[in-house]
Amino acid sequence: MERVSQGFRKRDASQSGVAPSVLHKQALSPEPTAPERAEAAAGAPARRPEMDPQASLDDQKLAFLRLISHELRTPLNSILGFSEILSAELLGPLGHPQYQEYAAIIGGSGKKLLKLVNQVLEIGRLQGLTLEARPEPVEPALEGVLDQLAPEIAAQGVRTTLTAETPDLQALADAWGLRTVLSHLIHNAIAFSPEGGEVRLTVRRAAEFVDVLIEDDGPGFDPADLPRLMRPFEQGEAALVRRGEGAGLGLTIAELTCGAMGARLSLRPGRGGGTSARVRLPAA
């Protein structure tokens, strides 16, 4: 079965303080082992386990952002609520028509910031989480994500195709987790595809697994950059020239969610350019 959708609308061109003790505690090295304590008591210098500086820095960054994200949600809810009241003129006319436009801009900006806050909190929640896997139909999950992303598909002016090489495939997955992974990966493919490009979705059986392939016509990436791209807050393009919005958390969330429900995510440059993402799920 093949599903094709087409978008036609042209894409637009275009402190919170943290107590020092909090970050200090997060930066502390692990407690010395029994042999290290014995060496220290005998006057020999204790050896500390080597730590990956980049991993430690990433952990501190996420801990800091989780803290401020919690603090941002309350004022953000107020901003969004009052901007909706102003946009709808629920308490009476605002006067100048531009006030409504300004209120809409405030609301839109607030929603983007709230999305970022929720993504930061989601990464913290997914670390060490195990999701219960049940038989889930894969093709309807893809169709639901495509319907959800229809406005973005139209805005980017890209075409999408969905091909099920084996109909009615079911995989062992968490329903929320499966849709979360597919949503982030398809969103990335749409965002980095050129106007008039194509995003190809394929579902197929691979021995005891079900593979979902998501391929795009975007700029692709250097395979040497893959470890960096899978870390939080990393982008495939330089910050000053990149076209897509976002903080570079989508791939991290997708990978963590895959791990939580027993799936595997792999990325590679596509044939002739672009990016190919594969989600491998246990077959039901």
BALOLUM-352837 format. One record per residue (C-alpha): x, y, z; residue number from 1; residue in three letters. Coordinates in steps of 0.001 Angstrom, whole numbers, plus 500000, padded with zeros to 6 digits. Example, Ala and Ser with C-alpha at 12.3 -4.5 7.8 and 13.67 -1.06 7.14 Angstrom:
<nodes>
      x      y      z  nr rest
 512300 495500 507800   1  ALA
 513670 498940 507140   2  SER
</nodes>
This chain:
<nodes>
      x      y      z  nr rest
 500000 500000 500000   1  MET
 501283 503470 499199   2  GLU
 500082 506785 500535   3  ARG
 501118 510091 498968   4  VAL
 500535 513583 500319   5  SER
 501612 516885 498818   6  GLN
 502127 520300 500407   7  GLY
 501982 523323 498143   8  PHE
 502468 526401 500339   9  ARG
 505895 527975 499991  10  LYS
 508195 527782 502989  11  ARG
 509098 531064 504665  12  ASP
 512717 532295 504146  13  ALA
 513842 533615 506416  14  SER
 518589 533604 534137  15  GLN
 517414 532046 536155  16  SER
 520011 531633 538914  17  GLY
 521153 528229 540153  18  VAL
 522642 527784 543584  19  ALA
 526389 527096 543245  20  PRO
 526025 524140 545620  21  SER
 523693 522394 543172  22  VAL
 526174 522394 540300  23  LEU
 529025 521696 542715  24  HIS
 527377 518507 543975  25  LYS
 526742 517327 540429  26  GLN
 530404 517807 539521  27  ALA
 531737 515748 542466  28  LEU
 533653 512590 541587  29  SER
 532350 509200 542834  30  PRO
 533339 507994 546295  31  GLU
 536761 506259 546371  32  PRO
 536744 502451 546303  33  THR
 538047 500302 549173  34  ALA
 541491 499776 547533  35  PRO
 541774 503528 546958  36  GLU
 540965 504222 550633  37  ARG
 543617 501705 551647  38  ALA
 546189 503402 549409  39  GLU
 545286 506787 550838  40  ALA
 545662 505504 554412  41  ALA
 549115 504110 553527  42  ALA
 550181 507489 552216  43  GLY
 549895 506623 548514  44  ALA
 547940 509006 546343  45  PRO
 544413 507736 545707  46  ALA
 543518 507059 542068  47  ARG
 540165 508395 540926  48  ARG
 538221 506689 538109  49  PRO
 538636 508563 534870  50  GLU
 535516 510437 533794  51  MET
 534538 511536 530306  52  ASP
 534670 515355 530482  53  PRO
 532090 515706 527679  54  GLN
 529649 513316 529387  55  ALA
 530063 515121 532699  56  SER
 529465 518472 531009  57  LEU
 526347 517154 529241  58  ASP
 524976 515799 532548  59  ASP
 525506 519164 534250  60  GLN
 523935 521012 531332  61  LYS
 520829 518807 531416  62  LEU
 520526 519062 535198  63  ALA
 520733 522846 534995  64  PHE
 518183 523045 532189  65  LEU
 515766 520693 533966  66  ARG
 515905 522970 536986  67  LEU
 515145 526160 535083  68  ILE
 512586 524369 532901  69  SER
 510457 523624 535940  70  HIS
 510676 527286 536936  71  GLU
 509708 528478 533440  72  LEU
 506492 526500 533093  73  ARG
 504386 528553 535532  74  THR
 505044 531988 533984  75  PRO
 504759 530482 530497  76  LEU
 501279 529176 531251  77  ASN
 500256 532689 532328  78  SER
 501733 534240 529179  79  ILE
 499937 531746 526943  80  LEU
 496640 532080 528783  81  GLY
 496557 535888 528734  82  PHE
 497707 536047 525099  83  SER
 494746 533839 524132  84  GLU
 492360 536092 526082  85  ILE
 493744 539156 524304  86  LEU
 493665 537514 520863  87  SER
 490024 536490 521323  88  ALA
 489098 539891 522879  89  GLU
 487155 538051 525563  90  LEU
 487019 541114 527826  91  LEU
 486224 543593 525079  92  GLY
 487795 545182 521981  93  PRO
 491513 545913 522125  94  LEU
 491247 548991 519937  95  GLY
 493935 549012 517294  96  HIS
 493853 545838 515131  97  PRO
 497622 545413 515431  98  GLN
 497188 544583 519125  99  TYR
 495602 541279 518118 100  GLN
 498548 540528 515851 101  GLU
 500980 541280 518677 102  TYR
 499019 539033 521056 103  ALA
 499166 536216 518480 104  ALA
 502946 536650 518131 105  ILE
 503330 536486 521925 106  ILE
 501245 533317 522035 107  GLY
 503186 531672 519200 108  GLY
 506541 532491 520768 109  SER
 505342 531182 524117 110  GLY
 504278 527882 522556 111  LYS
 507723 527430 520972 112  LYS
 509401 528057 524315 113  LEU
 506996 525707 526114 114  LEU
 507797 522991 523562 115  LYS
 511509 523391 524309 116  LEU
 510865 523268 528063 117  VAL
 508825 520082 527689 118  ASN
 511547 518466 525568 119  GLN
 514205 519168 528198 120  VAL
 511984 517644 530888 121  LEU
 511222 514687 528607 122  GLU
 514923 513842 528270 123  ILE
 515253 513751 532051 124  GLY
 512178 511522 532367 125  ARG
 513373 509066 529689 126  LEU
 516786 508448 531225 127  GLN
 516603 505023 532873 128  GLY
 512911 504583 531946 129  LEU
 511494 501259 530694 130  THR
 508338 501341 528576 131  LEU
 506048 498318 528359 132  GLU
 505987 496926 524821 133  ALA
 502750 495546 523386 134  ARG
 501733 494578 519836 135  PRO
 501164 497815 517914 136  GLU
 500152 498262 514261 137  PRO
 502910 500256 512591 138  VAL
 501229 501600 509470 139  GLU
 498342 503347 511319 140  PRO
 500913 504937 513663 141  ALA
 502743 506390 510650 142  LEU
 499496 507615 509112 143  GLU
 498537 509310 512373 144  GLY
 501887 511108 512579 145  VAL
 501575 512261 508954 146  LEU
 498114 513676 509685 147  ASP
 499491 515448 512753 148  GLN
 502358 516960 510738 149  LEU
 500211 517880 507722 150  ALA
 500524 521672 508336 151  PRO
 504340 521406 508428 152  GLU
 504371 519256 505283 153  ILE
 502305 521886 503454 154  ALA
 504400 524783 504796 155  ALA
 507669 523166 503676 156  GLN
 506279 522290 500257 157  GLY
 507456 518673 500430 158  VAL
 505879 515436 499235 159  ARG
 505558 512352 501437 160  THR
 505074 508728 500439 161  THR
 504217 505798 502702 162  LEU
 504871 502278 501428 163  THR
 504074 499122 503399 164  ALA
 506007 496295 501749 165  GLU
 504174 493869 504027 166  THR
 500629 494971 504957 167  PRO
 499267 494972 508511 168  ASP
 502627 494585 510252 169  LEU
 502619 494741 514036 170  GLN
 505632 495424 516250 171  ALA
 506283 495171 519971 172  LEU
 506329 498781 521116 173  ALA
 504797 501291 523477 174  ASP
 502019 503172 521651 175  ALA
 503096 506596 522936 176  TRP
 506786 505803 522444 177  GLY
 506319 504615 518866 178  LEU
 504457 507772 517862 179  ARG
 506986 509963 519668 180  THR
 509926 508406 517806 181  VAL
 508193 508589 514426 182  LEU
 507057 512169 515016 183  SER
 510572 513441 515805 184  HIS
 512209 511605 512911 185  LEU
 509607 512603 510322 186  ILE
 509650 516201 511599 187  HIS
 513433 516288 511095 188  ASN
 513116 514849 507587 189  ALA
 510511 517464 506658 190  ILE
 512456 520350 508194 191  ALA
 515674 519566 506309 192  PHE
 514095 518699 502962 193  SER
 514216 521346 500240 194  PRO
 511023 522786 498826 195  GLU
 509673 520275 496329 196  GLY
 511664 517462 497978 197  GLY
 510327 514097 499065 198  GLU
 510194 512254 502385 199  VAL
 509877 508493 501868 200  ARG
 508481 506228 504599 201  LEU
 508786 502453 504249 202  THR
 507600 499643 506543 203  VAL
 508978 496148 506005 204  ARG
 509606 492849 507756 205  ARG
 513247 491939 508420 206  ALA
 513452 488431 509903 207  ALA
 512203 488744 513496 208  GLU
 512086 492540 513285 209  PHE
 509955 495270 511749 210  VAL
 511929 498103 510137 211  ASP
 510602 501602 509593 212  VAL
 512733 503618 507153 213  LEU
 512509 507413 506896 214  ILE
 514484 508919 504019 215  GLU
 514717 512527 502877 216  ASP
 516327 514687 500187 217  ASP
 518038 517052 502617 218  GLY
 521735 517953 502870 219  PRO
 522623 514775 504752 220  GLY
 525533 514633 507209 221  PHE
 529130 513532 507534 222  ASP
 529210 510041 509158 223  PRO
 532034 511291 511393 224  ALA
 529555 513776 512912 225  ASP
 527018 511119 513950 226  LEU
 528169 510724 517609 227  PRO
 527972 514506 518023 228  ARG
 524543 514754 516380 229  LEU
 523085 512184 518783 230  MET
 524028 514330 521777 231  ARG
 521507 516881 523095 232  PRO
 521562 520446 521709 233  PHE
 523564 519530 518599 234  GLU
 522610 520617 515079 235  GLN
 523559 519268 511685 236  GLY
 524161 522809 510406 237  GLU
 525983 525782 511869 238  ALA
 523723 527824 514128 239  ALA
 524144 530939 511957 240  LEU
 523099 529275 508704 241  VAL
 520736 526448 509662 242  ARG
 517219 526614 508280 243  ARG
 515275 524542 510804 244  GLY
 514078 525730 514169 245  GLU
 514644 523839 517392 246  GLY
 517312 523149 519969 247  ALA
 518604 519841 518605 248  GLY
 516766 517587 521091 249  LEU
 514627 515524 518703 250  GLY
 517213 512848 517862 251  LEU
 518168 512475 521530 252  THR
 514528 511987 522545 253  ILE
 513984 509510 519693 254  ALA
 517057 507470 520651 255  GLU
 516183 507421 524379 256  LEU
 512592 506433 523605 257  THR
 513763 503617 521326 258  CYS
 516021 502313 524076 259  GLY
 513211 502494 526642 260  ALA
 510949 500173 524601 261  MET
 513554 497749 523223 262  GLY
 513915 499284 519753 263  ALA
 517041 500532 517964 264  ARG
 517592 503741 516021 265  LEU
 520283 504034 513352 266  SER
 521145 506872 510971 267  LEU
 523223 506909 507824 268  ARG
 523671 509188 504807 269  PRO
 521137 508375 502109 270  GLY
 521992 507141 498650 271  ARG
 522785 510200 496553 272  GLY
 522351 512594 499485 273  GLY
 519888 513152 502269 274  GLY
 519534 511124 505456 275  THR
 518147 507643 506066 276  SER
 516844 506833 509555 277  ALA
 515882 503276 510525 278  ARG
 513823 502272 513543 279  VAL
 514134 498525 514164 280  ARG
 511400 497045 516361 281  LEU
 510836 493445 517514 282  PRO
 508064 491892 515434 283  ALA
 504874 491022 517307 284  ALA
</nodes>
